[in-house]
Amino acid sequence: MYKWLKRYTEQFSEDFPFKSVMDKTEYEICRIIQECCERNTKYVASVTGSTGTTT
C-alpha cells in the first residue's frame, strides 16, 4: 500500500483522503488508490460509484 500512497501523493500533490474510506478494508483502499493513479483521477467519494473515482 505504501507504494500506491506515495505515488498518489506525488501524482496529485496531496494526501489521499482516508476519512472518505474509513468503512472500507485495507485491500479495497489499496485498489481505490491504485485505480486513481492508473486513471489519473483524484479520489472523489460518491454514493453511485463503487470505487469513488471520476471518469
C-alpha positions as protocol buffer text, in pm:
chain_id: "A"
residue {
  index: 1
  type: MET
  ca { x: 0 y: 0 z: 0 }
}
residue {
  index: 2
  type: TYR
  ca { x: 289 y: 235 z: 74 }
}
residue {
  index: 3
  type: LYS
  ca { x: 394 y: 232 z: -291 }
}
residue {
  index: 4
  type: TRP
  ca { x: 48 y: 344 z: -406 }
}
residue {
  index: 5
  type: LEU
  ca { x: 11 y: 606 z: -132 }
}
residue {
  index: 6
  type: LYS
  ca { x: 344 y: 754 z: -228 }
}
residue {
  index: 7
  type: ARG
  ca { x: 253 y: 755 z: -595 }
}
residue {
  index: 8
  type: TYR
  ca { x: -88 y: 915 z: -524 }
}
residue {
  index: 9
  type: THR
  ca { x: 76 y: 1191 z: -320 }
}
residue {
  index: 10
  type: GLU
  ca { x: 339 y: 1258 z: -586 }
}
residue {
  index: 11
  type: GLN
  ca { x: 90 y: 1243 z: -872 }
}
residue {
  index: 12
  type: PHE
  ca { x: -177 y: 1469 z: -722 }
}
residue {
  index: 13
  type: SER
  ca { x: 34 y: 1678 z: -479 }
}
residue {
  index: 14
  type: GLU
  ca { x: -200 y: 1596 z: -191 }
}
residue {
  index: 15
  type: ASP
  ca { x: -260 y: 1315 z: 55 }
}
residue {
  index: 16
  type: PHE
  ca { x: -523 y: 1050 z: -8 }
}
residue {
  index: 17
  type: PRO
  ca { x: -847 y: 1137 z: 179 }
}
residue {
  index: 18
  type: PHE
  ca { x: -865 y: 846 z: 423 }
}
residue {
  index: 19
  type: LYS
  ca { x: -1164 y: 994 z: 605 }
}
residue {
  index: 20
  type: SER
  ca { x: -1372 y: 921 z: 296 }
}
residue {
  index: 21
  type: VAL
  ca { x: -1292 y: 548 z: 302 }
}
residue {
  index: 22
  type: MET
  ca { x: -1296 y: 464 z: 673 }
}
residue {
  index: 23
  type: ASP
  ca { x: -1562 y: 195 z: 617 }
}
residue {
  index: 24
  type: LYS
  ca { x: -1351 y: 7 z: 359 }
}
residue {
  index: 25
  type: THR
  ca { x: -1097 y: -272 z: 408 }
}
residue {
  index: 26
  type: GLU
  ca { x: -726 y: -220 z: 353 }
}
residue {
  index: 27
  type: TYR
  ca { x: -750 y: -420 z: 29 }
}
residue {
  index: 28
  type: GLU
  ca { x: -1036 y: -203 z: -102 }
}
residue {
  index: 29
  type: ILE
  ca { x: -849 y: 117 z: -15 }
}
residue {
  index: 30
  type: CYS
  ca { x: -536 y: -7 z: -189 }
}
residue {
  index: 31
  type: ARG
  ca { x: -738 y: -90 z: -504 }
}
residue {
  index: 32
  type: ILE
  ca { x: -905 y: 252 z: -499 }
}
residue {
  index: 33
  type: ILE
  ca { x: -570 y: 430 z: -473 }
}
residue {
  index: 34
  type: GLN
  ca { x: -425 y: 211 z: -748 }
}
residue {
  index: 35
  type: GLU
  ca { x: -718 y: 284 z: -982 }
}
residue {
  index: 36
  type: CYS
  ca { x: -692 y: 656 z: -914 }
}
residue {
  index: 37
  type: CYS
  ca { x: -324 y: 655 z: -1007 }
}
residue {
  index: 38
  type: GLU
  ca { x: -372 y: 441 z: -1317 }
}
residue {
  index: 39
  type: ARG
  ca { x: -666 y: 650 z: -1441 }
}
residue {
  index: 40
  type: ASN
  ca { x: -503 y: 978 z: -1336 }
}
residue {
  index: 41
  type: THR
  ca { x: -811 y: 1084 z: -1138 }
}
residue {
  index: 42
  type: LYS
  ca { x: -827 y: 1212 z: -781 }
}
residue {
  index: 43
  type: TYR
  ca { x: -1048 y: 1020 z: -541 }
}
residue {
  index: 44
  type: VAL
  ca { x: -1394 y: 1168 z: -500 }
}
residue {
  index: 45
  type: ALA
  ca { x: -1631 y: 994 z: -263 }
}
residue {
  index: 46
  type: SER
  ca { x: -1963 y: 929 z: -431 }
}
residue {
  index: 47
  type: VAL
  ca { x: -2274 y: 733 z: -350 }
}
residue {
  index: 48
  type: THR
  ca { x: -2312 y: 593 z: -701 }
}
residue {
  index: 49
  type: GLY
  ca { x: -1956 y: 487 z: -781 }
}
residue {
  index: 50
  type: SER
  ca { x: -1818 y: 164 z: -642 }
}
residue {
  index: 51
  type: THR
  ca { x: -1461 y: 293 z: -635 }
}
residue {
  index: 52
  type: GLY
  ca { x: -1529 y: 662 z: -597 }
}
residue {
  index: 53
  type: THR
  ca { x: -1323 y: 757 z: -898 }
}
residue {
  index: 54
  type: THR
  ca { x: -1446 y: 1007 z: -1151 }
}
residue {
  index: 55
  type: THR
  ca { x: -1430 y: 947 z: -1523 }
}
